[in-house]
Amino acid sequence: MAHRPARLWSFAAAVALSLVLQPAASAPAGEGVFVPPNYAVATSIVGAYLVSGTEPGGAPEPAGKATITRVGSGEVYRLAEVVGTTNVEAICLRRDTLLGCGWSSGRPVGVAVYDLGSNGFEGTTLYPGATSPSVERLHGDPTALGDFKLQGVRPSGEAYDGIVTMIAGTAGVHRGIWSISGGFFAVGFGLRDGSSLVFGLNGEGSCGVVEYRIHPTGVLEGRWVDPLRGADVGTERLTRL
């Protein structure tokens, strides 16, 4: 997950954004808001790891080390990596055997983890600067992508709504634009793996994203993409020390 400076994608550079999540309208009457199930999380992921993997394009990634710590009482985590000469700090959300992380150099960053639902996607989103995730439902056709009607509830219990626009790319890489009632706007990059979709998001679209699958042995295996380096996907494996 090594990061190297590069030119921002052109669409993100043109966006004027606010990183303050403002109060928004309540969810429409008659439409419930998704509440995620209480997963029986058996495997703790807190600890120290060896890092191995491949860069976008297939070259071996420099060897490194990583530490995962839990933030608060929920399934929010912080991932700190040293890979070669590069330090990466990521914020992560766990949903059962999936860990999604977003990272950005010097900018607040968030992460969204969605599962395929009956009419779109359902999941949780930790917005930039937040310490607890909101629960969300995205109504729309997950096979066609495009605009999804968002309904969410913040940790305070306040409902909000908006639009999430998803644009499909290559190799399962997606772009997402969040426009929420009250003035919040963000751009994200995501990875789709079967029925799951993970986004890193911030105000500039300059954040990377990594999605890991948590194996019963405690090994985490996943893929990552850094929009500052293009749309190619790298791989990564975290093995406990």
Secondary structure, DSSP 8 states (H G I E B T S, - for coil): ---------HHHHT--------------TT------------S---EEEEEEEE-TTS-B---EEEEEEEETTTTEEEEEEEETTEEEEEEEEEETTEEEEEE-SSS--EEEEEEEETTEEEEEEE-TT-SS-EEEEEES-TTT-EEEEEEEE-TTS-EEEEEEEEEE-STTEEEEEEEETTTEEEEEEEEEETTEEEEEEESSS--EEEEEEE-TTS-EEEEEE-GGG-S--EEEEEEE-
